[in-house]
Amino acid sequence: MTIALANLAAILAWDLARVTSTQALMGDAMWGGASAFVSVALAFLLLPPVEHLFGLTSDITLLELSDLNRPLLKRLQLEAPGTYHHSMVVGSLAEAAAEAIGANSLLARVSAYYHDIGKLSKPEYYAENEPASSRSRHDKLAPSMSALVVKSHIHEGKDLARKMRLPRAVQDAIPEHHGTMVMAFFYHKALELDPAARREDYCYPGPKPRSKENAILMLADGVEGASRALAQPTPSRIRGLVSRIIDERVQQGQLDECGLTFQDLARIREAFFPVLTAIFHVRKPYPVMPRARSRSDADFRRESS
């Protein structure tokens, strides 16, 4: 509509300056309006091949990928519900942080939705999908084997992303959100069994994040995972956790190639905090009516006797 109005305004200015007849003016206006709709239709038609040819990702494509009813996200929801929930929370964190520093918040959110799709191959080997009452499958595996299994979700995710023809920017988020970090739990477990265990065998393949959006995704992923282990997620503990995760990534050199400044990291830290506190907000228990409480106490005594 905007293009059509712009065309009509230009046509009116041109034809009126030439003192064009009313009939010719109406014809030019009709062709101007039609050309606007045809040009928009051609743009939508040519957008996918142009994006694929030049490695670009438009907001239109990202909006389509953000639809939670897409088959890949529905599959993640059904086969790996813990990973799906984790990805949604990471998406909220990444979007808030990207908005805080002026990065592409839509790309950050969509990348978060798809960053762990590789876990679909073995969802039961990841903590967020394990039932709380069961033992971890990694208890029966050697640390080196556990590291290989966990590391495989990077390769599986890249292959699945290529198969589903996800944009290059979203594909890059899959290996970069872990960078070259070490799988600390399995590495320390391996050192207990063999002090000569090689650290390199327990590191993710990388590369390190090369964009602000993927660096934000790395931080959001680490913060969300670590926050689940907090026994008492009070605001002060959440703030301390966020600061610790960010400081660790900086000290490990994981953010050296992404272009984030210390000012950006401070804004990201502040953006994470309200999202996490909202997630871990706990309601006070509802008061029980005295009559209902006395009745339940009587039922308890009757069952005990």
C-alpha positions as CSV (number, residue, x, y, z in Angstrom):
1,M,0.0,0.0,0.0
2,T,2.8,2.4,0.8
3,I,4.5,1.7,-2.6
4,A,1.2,2.2,-4.4
5,L,0.6,5.6,-2.7
6,A,4.1,6.7,-3.5
7,N,3.6,5.7,-7.1
8,L,0.3,7.6,-7.3
9,A,1.9,10.7,-5.7
10,A,4.7,10.7,-8.2
11,I,2.4,10.1,-11.2
12,L,0.1,12.9,-10.1
13,A,3.0,15.3,-9.7
14,W,4.4,14.4,-13.1
15,D,1.1,14.3,-15.1
16,L,-0.3,17.5,-13.6
17,A,3.0,19.3,-14.4
18,R,2.5,18.3,-18.0
19,V,-1.2,19.2,-18.0
20,T,-2.2,15.6,-18.9
21,S,-5.8,14.8,-19.8
22,T,-8.0,13.3,-17.1
23,Q,-8.3,10.0,-19.1
24,A,-4.5,9.7,-19.4
25,L,-4.1,10.6,-15.8
26,M,-6.5,7.8,-14.7
27,G,-4.7,5.3,-16.9
28,D,-1.3,6.2,-15.5
29,A,-2.7,6.0,-12.0
30,M,-4.1,2.5,-12.6
31,W,-0.8,1.2,-14.0
32,G,1.1,2.8,-11.1
33,G,-1.1,1.0,-8.5
34,A,-0.8,-2.3,-10.4
35,S,2.9,-2.0,-10.7
36,A,3.2,-1.6,-6.9
37,F,1.4,-4.9,-6.2
38,V,3.3,-6.7,-9.0
39,S,6.7,-5.5,-7.6
40,V,5.8,-6.7,-4.1
41,A,4.7,-10.1,-5.4
42,L,7.9,-10.5,-7.4
43,A,10.0,-9.5,-4.3
44,F,8.3,-12.3,-2.2
45,L,8.8,-14.7,-5.1
46,L,12.5,-13.9,-5.6
47,L,13.4,-13.6,-1.8
48,P,14.2,-17.3,-1.1
49,P,16.6,-17.8,-4.0
50,V,18.3,-14.4,-3.4
51,E,18.7,-15.2,0.3
52,H,20.2,-18.7,-0.6
53,L,22.4,-17.3,-3.3
54,F,24.0,-14.5,-1.2
55,G,23.7,-16.1,2.2
56,L,21.3,-13.5,3.6
57,T,18.6,-13.9,6.1
58,S,15.6,-11.5,6.0
59,D,13.2,-10.7,8.9
60,I,10.4,-12.3,6.8
61,T,12.3,-15.7,6.9
62,L,13.0,-15.3,10.6
63,L,9.4,-14.6,11.4
64,E,8.4,-17.7,9.5
65,L,10.9,-19.8,11.5
66,S,9.7,-18.3,14.8
67,D,6.3,-20.0,14.3
68,L,6.1,-22.6,17.1
69,N,3.9,-24.8,14.9
70,R,6.7,-25.5,12.4
71,P,7.3,-29.3,12.1
72,L,10.8,-29.2,13.6
73,L,9.7,-27.3,16.7
74,K,6.7,-29.5,17.1
75,R,8.9,-32.5,17.0
76,L,11.2,-31.0,19.6
77,Q,8.2,-30.3,21.8
78,L,7.0,-34.0,21.6
79,E,10.3,-35.9,21.6
80,A,12.5,-33.7,23.8
81,P,10.1,-31.5,25.9
82,G,12.8,-30.5,28.4
83,T,15.0,-29.2,25.5
84,Y,12.0,-27.5,24.0
85,H,11.3,-25.6,27.2
86,H,15.0,-24.8,27.7
87,S,15.1,-23.4,24.1
88,M,12.0,-21.2,24.7
89,V,13.5,-19.7,27.9
90,V,16.9,-19.1,26.2
91,G,15.0,-17.4,23.4
92,S,13.4,-15.0,25.8
93,L,16.7,-14.3,27.5
94,A,18.5,-13.8,24.1
95,E,15.8,-11.5,22.7
96,A,15.9,-9.3,25.8
97,A,19.7,-9.0,25.8
98,A,19.8,-8.3,22.0
99,E,17.3,-5.5,22.3
100,A,19.4,-4.1,25.2
101,I,22.5,-3.7,23.0
102,G,20.9,-3.0,19.7
103,A,21.6,-6.4,18.1
104,N,19.1,-8.3,15.9
105,S,16.7,-9.6,18.6
106,L,14.6,-11.6,16.1
107,L,17.7,-13.5,14.9
108,A,18.8,-14.1,18.5
109,R,15.4,-15.5,19.5
110,V,15.0,-17.7,16.4
111,S,18.6,-19.0,16.8
112,A,17.8,-20.0,20.4
113,Y,14.7,-22.0,19.3
114,Y,16.9,-24.1,17.0
115,H,20.3,-24.2,18.7
116,D,19.7,-27.6,20.3
117,I,17.8,-29.5,17.6
118,G,20.7,-32.0,17.5
119,K,19.5,-33.4,20.8
120,L,16.6,-35.0,18.9
121,S,18.8,-37.9,18.0
122,K,19.4,-38.9,21.6
123,P,17.1,-36.8,23.9
124,E,17.3,-39.1,26.8
125,Y,21.1,-38.4,27.3
126,Y,20.5,-34.8,28.2
127,A,19.7,-33.7,31.8
128,E,16.7,-31.6,30.9
129,N,14.9,-34.6,29.4
130,E,15.7,-37.0,32.2
131,P,12.9,-37.9,34.7
132,A,13.7,-36.6,38.1
133,S,13.2,-40.0,39.7
134,S,15.5,-41.9,37.4
135,R,19.3,-42.2,37.3
136,S,21.3,-40.5,34.6
137,R,22.2,-42.7,31.6
138,H,25.7,-41.2,31.9
139,D,26.2,-43.1,35.2
140,K,26.8,-46.2,33.2
141,L,29.1,-44.6,30.6
142,A,32.8,-43.8,30.8
143,P,33.4,-40.0,30.8
144,S,35.0,-40.1,27.4
145,M,31.9,-41.8,26.0
146,S,29.6,-39.3,27.7
147,A,31.6,-36.5,26.2
148,L,31.3,-38.0,22.7
149,V,27.5,-38.4,23.1
150,V,27.0,-34.8,24.4
151,K,29.3,-33.4,21.7
152,S,27.4,-35.2,19.0
153,H,24.4,-32.9,19.3
154,I,26.5,-30.3,17.6
155,H,27.2,-32.4,14.5
156,E,23.7,-33.8,14.5
157,G,22.2,-30.3,14.7
158,K,24.3,-29.0,11.8
159,D,23.3,-31.9,9.6
160,L,19.6,-31.5,10.5
161,A,19.7,-27.7,10.0
162,R,21.2,-28.3,6.5
163,K,18.6,-30.9,5.7
164,M,15.8,-28.5,6.8
165,R,17.4,-25.7,4.9
166,L,17.7,-23.3,7.8
167,P,19.4,-20.0,7.0
168,R,23.1,-19.8,7.4
169,A,22.9,-17.4,10.3
170,V,20.8,-19.9,12.3
171,Q,23.0,-22.8,11.2
172,D,26.1,-21.0,12.5
173,A,24.5,-20.6,16.0
174,I,24.5,-24.4,16.5
175,P,28.2,-24.9,16.9
176,E,29.0,-21.4,18.0
177,H,26.7,-21.3,21.1
178,H,29.1,-23.7,22.9
179,G,32.3,-22.3,21.3
180,T,35.3,-24.3,22.5
181,M,34.3,-24.6,26.1
182,V,35.2,-27.7,28.1
183,M,32.6,-30.1,29.4
184,A,33.7,-29.5,33.0
185,F,31.6,-32.3,34.6
186,F,32.9,-35.1,32.4
187,Y,36.4,-33.7,32.4
188,H,36.7,-33.6,36.2
189,K,35.2,-37.1,36.3
190,A,37.8,-38.3,33.9
191,L,40.6,-36.7,35.9
192,E,39.4,-38.7,38.9
193,L,39.8,-41.9,36.9
194,D,42.9,-40.9,35.0
195,P,45.0,-37.8,35.9
196,A,46.5,-37.9,32.4
197,A,43.2,-37.3,30.7
198,R,43.5,-34.8,27.8
199,R,41.5,-31.6,28.2
200,E,41.1,-31.3,24.4
201,D,39.0,-34.5,24.4
202,Y,36.4,-32.9,26.5
203,C,36.1,-29.6,24.6
204,Y,33.4,-28.6,22.1
205,P,34.6,-28.3,18.5
206,G,33.8,-24.6,18.1
207,P,34.2,-22.2,16.5
208,K,33.8,-19.4,19.1
209,P,30.9,-17.0,18.6
210,R,31.6,-14.7,15.6
211,S,28.5,-12.4,16.0
212,K,26.9,-10.6,18.8
213,E,23.7,-12.6,18.5
214,N,25.6,-15.9,18.8
215,A,27.6,-14.6,21.8
216,I,24.4,-13.6,23.5
217,L,23.0,-17.1,22.8
218,M,26.1,-18.6,24.4
219,L,25.6,-16.5,27.6
220,A,21.8,-17.1,27.7
221,D,22.3,-20.9,27.3
222,G,24.8,-21.0,30.1
223,V,22.8,-18.8,32.4
224,E,19.6,-20.7,31.9
225,G,21.2,-24.1,32.5
226,A,23.1,-23.0,35.6
227,S,20.0,-21.3,37.1
228,R,18.2,-24.7,37.1
229,A,20.8,-25.9,39.7
230,L,20.1,-23.1,42.2
231,A,18.6,-24.5,45.3
232,Q,17.1,-21.2,46.3
233,P,16.8,-18.9,43.3
234,T,16.6,-15.6,45.2
235,P,17.2,-12.3,43.3
236,S,20.7,-11.9,44.8
237,R,21.7,-15.4,43.9
238,I,20.4,-15.0,40.4
239,R,22.3,-11.8,39.9
240,G,25.5,-13.4,41.2
241,L,25.0,-16.4,38.9
242,V,24.6,-14.2,35.8
243,S,27.7,-12.2,36.7
244,R,29.7,-15.4,37.3
245,I,28.7,-17.0,34.0
246,I,29.5,-13.9,32.0
247,D,32.9,-13.4,33.7
248,E,33.8,-17.1,33.1
249,R,33.1,-16.8,29.4
250,V,35.2,-13.6,29.2
251,Q,38.1,-15.2,31.1
252,Q,38.0,-18.3,28.9
253,G,38.3,-16.1,25.8
254,Q,35.0,-17.3,24.3
255,L,33.9,-13.8,23.5
256,D,37.1,-12.6,21.8
257,E,35.7,-12.8,18.2
258,C,32.1,-11.5,18.6
259,G,32.6,-7.8,18.9
260,L,30.9,-7.3,22.3
261,T,32.2,-4.6,24.5
262,F,32.3,-4.5,28.3
263,Q,29.4,-2.0,28.2
264,D,27.4,-4.5,26.1
265,L,28.1,-7.2,28.7
266,A,26.9,-4.9,31.4
267,R,23.7,-4.3,29.5
268,I,23.2,-8.0,28.8
269,R,23.7,-8.8,32.5
270,E,20.9,-6.3,33.4
271,A,18.7,-7.7,30.6
272,F,19.0,-11.3,31.8
273,F,18.1,-10.4,35.4
274,P,14.4,-9.5,35.1
275,V,13.7,-12.4,32.8
276,L,15.2,-15.0,35.2
277,T,13.6,-13.5,38.3
278,A,10.2,-13.6,36.5
279,I,10.8,-17.3,35.7
280,F,11.7,-18.3,39.3
281,H,9.1,-16.1,40.9
282,V,7.4,-18.2,43.6
283,R,3.8,-17.6,44.8
284,K,3.0,-17.8,48.4
285,P,0.7,-20.8,49.3
286,Y,-3.0,-20.0,49.3
287,P,-4.5,-19.9,52.9
288,V,-6.6,-22.8,53.9
289,M,-10.1,-22.2,55.3
290,P,-10.3,-23.2,59.0
291,R,-13.3,-25.5,58.3
292,A,-11.6,-27.2,55.4
293,R,-8.4,-27.6,57.5
294,S,-10.2,-29.2,60.4
295,R,-12.0,-31.6,58.1
296,S,-8.8,-32.7,56.5
297,D,-7.2,-33.2,59.9
298,A,-10.2,-35.4,60.9
299,D,-9.8,-37.4,57.7
300,F,-6.1,-37.9,58.4
301,R,-6.8,-39.2,62.0
302,R,-9.5,-41.5,60.7
303,E,-7.1,-43.0,58.1
304,S,-4.4,-43.4,60.7
305,S,-6.6,-45.3,63.1
